[in-house]
């Protein structure tokens, strides 16, 4: 597993508990994303040790996540993202394995800000019941025909700024599944800086600038849709440049 290549570095960070991290939940925030190769992540992570704490849950500093995404039969939520609509949504169940928690989550992107609402559920579901639909509607999305479109899993490193009110997540070991098809991206790391307001004085932001790594708008959901459905079956022309850059970093293993 690719996570093993970073685990020895994570042990050098000062730890923070899930309860201590409550003050930086940042459910309404500004997100700035970057893509890195695993090799580049190995190089950058040690430079963050003095400025960030690492989330530790039950002795684990690398957490595993499982997600199930929903969309309409004509993929409205995906296409809203493809069209670069300023007002768009994602709907998913997400299980936080080490925390033994599972939520139904609705992410609403509007005018550059992300608002995430969630409700605790018993387990990952493959369909939506009336309570789920009611929660989604109250979160602002009125779509009655949402169905499961893909499953996604990954390993996450969560860092919390010591000097800035921010969280930084590094997602690796990305795996996508639909029915009997599975695709793994073994050399792609998606970094996401979560802040109350954009702050370019963030230590991670300054570090990426020194290494000539530019912000890169990317969605794990959209990558998965294109990868699993195939370029012949879904519109993707506005993502072509992004896919080319990702192709230079990742290593597929079917």
N, C-alpha and C positions, 0 to 999 in steps of 0.2 A: 504494500500500500504506500502511495506517495506521501501520506501524512508522516510516515516514519522518518522521512528526510528532514522534517522540521521539528519533530518532537523534542530532540535534544536541545534545540534553541529555546523552545517555550519554557523549559525548566529553569532558565536563567532570569525570567521575569518575576517581579513581585506579584503575588496573587491577590485577587479580589473575589469575594463571594457573590452569589446571585443576589442576596439580600442587600449587600453594600452597593450593588450596581443599580438598584432601584431608582436612584436619583438621576440616572442618565438613561432612562427608558427611551426618551425621545420618540414618542409615538407620533408626534407632529414635528417634522424636521425637513432639513435640506440634505439630500444625498448627493455625494460625488463619487463616481465609480472609476476604477482603473482596471486594466487587465495586465497580468504579469505572467511570465513563464515561471515554472516551479524553480528553476535555477536562479532567476532574478529575485524571487521571494526569499530564497535561502540567503541571498546576499543582503537584502534590505532588512530582514527581521532583526538581526543583532543590533542594528543601528537604532532601534526603537526601544531597547530595554530600559534606558534611563528615563524615558518620558512617558511610558505607558505601563499600566498594570494589566495582568491577564486574568480573564475569568476562569475560575477553577470550580468544577462541580464534582463532588464525591471523588476528589483526587484526580479528575480528568481535566486536562487543559486544552483538549481538542474535542469538540462536541459533534455528535452526529445528528443529522436532521433528515427527516423524510417528509416529502410534500406531495399532495395530490391536487392538481389544478383543474379548474372547471372553466368551460367556455360555452358559447352558444353553438348550434349546429353549423352555422356559417362563420364561426370564429370571430365574432364581433370584437371581443376584448383584445385579441391578438391584432386584428386589423386596425383598431383605434390606435394602438401603439405604432403600427407600421405607418399610419397616416400622420404620425406625430401630433395627434390631438392633445391639446393642453389639459383636457379633462378626460381621464381614463382610469380604468379599474383593473385589478387582478383579484381573483377569488381562489382560495386554496384552503385545504386542511394542512396543518403542519404539526408534526410530532417532534418534540425536543427530547431525544432519546435519553440522555443522561439525567435530565430533569424529571423524566417520567410525566411529561405534560403534553397535552395535545389541544390545539385551538383551531377553530374556524376563523380565518383571517380575511379581511377585505382591505386591500390597499388602494387608496384613492390618490392619484397624482393630479394636482391642479396648480397651475401657475408656478411651476418649479418646486412646489412643496409636496411632501408625501405625508399623508394622514393614514395611519394604520389602526384599524379597529379589530378587536378579536373577542371571542367568547370561548370559554373552556368547554371542551367536549370529551367524551369518553375515549374515543379512538379515531384513527383515520377512517374516513368513510368514502365509499365509491359512488354515493348518490346523496342528494339533498332532500331532507324531510321538510315539513312545513315550518318547524321552528328555525331551521337553518335559513330557509327562504325569507322568513320574517326578519331575521337578523340582517341578512344581506340588503333587504329593502330599506331597513332603518339606517343602514350605513350609506344609503344614497343611490344604490344600484337597482334599477327596476328591470330585471330580466327573469322571466319565469322558466326559460328552457335551457338552463345551464346543465351541462353534462361533463363527466370526467373526460379529459383529453390527454393527459399524460401524468406520469409519476416521476419524481425527481428526488435524488438523495445526494448529500454532500457532507463533507467534514468542515467544521468552522473553527477558526481561532478568533476569539473576541478580545480586543484590547480596549482599555478605558484610559483616556488621557489623564495624566496627573496634573497638568497645568491648564488644560482647556476642557470645556464641557463638551465632550465628544466621545463617540465610540468608533472603533475601526474594526471591521470584520474582514477576514481573509477566508474565502471559500475555495476548497480544493476537492479532489476526488469526485468531480461532478459525474453523475450517472443519470441517464434518462431511460425511462421504460414506457412502452405502450404495448399491451398484449404480450406477444412473445418476442418483441424486438427490444434490444437493449444496446445502448451506446455509452461508452465511457470516454471521458476527456481527461487524460492522465497528466497532462503538462500545462493545464490552464488554471490560473489562480485569478479569481475575481475579488478585488479589494473594494470595499465600500466605506467611505467616510461619512458618518452620520452626525450632523451638527444642528443645533437650534437655528442658527443662521450661518451662512457661508463665511468661513474664517480661513483665509489663505495663510495665516500665521500658524496654523496647525503644523506640528512637527512632521507629521506624515506628508502633508501637502508640500512643505518645503523640501522634504527628502525626495519626493518624486520629481520635483522641479530640478533638483541637482542632478538627478539621473535621467533627465530628459524624458520622463514618462508623463504623458498628457492625460487629463481626464478623458474618459471613454464611456459614453452612454451605452449601456448594454443591459439586457434583461435575460436572466437565466431561463425564464419562461419562453421568451421568443426564440432563443437559441434552440431550446428543446423542441419547439413546434416545427422549426425548419428542419432540424436534424432527423426527427422521427417521421414526419409526414413526407419529407422529400421536397426538393425545390420545384418539382413538376406539379405538386399538388397544393401548393400554397404560395400566395403572393409574397415576394421577399426582395424585390428590386431595390428598395430603399435601404436594405441592410447589406447589400453586396460588399461595400467597402469594409464594413465591420467584419463580415464573415472572412474576407481575405486576410485581415489582420489577425483574427482568431486562428485561422488555419496555419499561420506562421508559428503559433505558440503551442498549439495543442497536439496531442498524439492520440489518435483514435485507437481503441482496442475493442473490437466487437465481442 
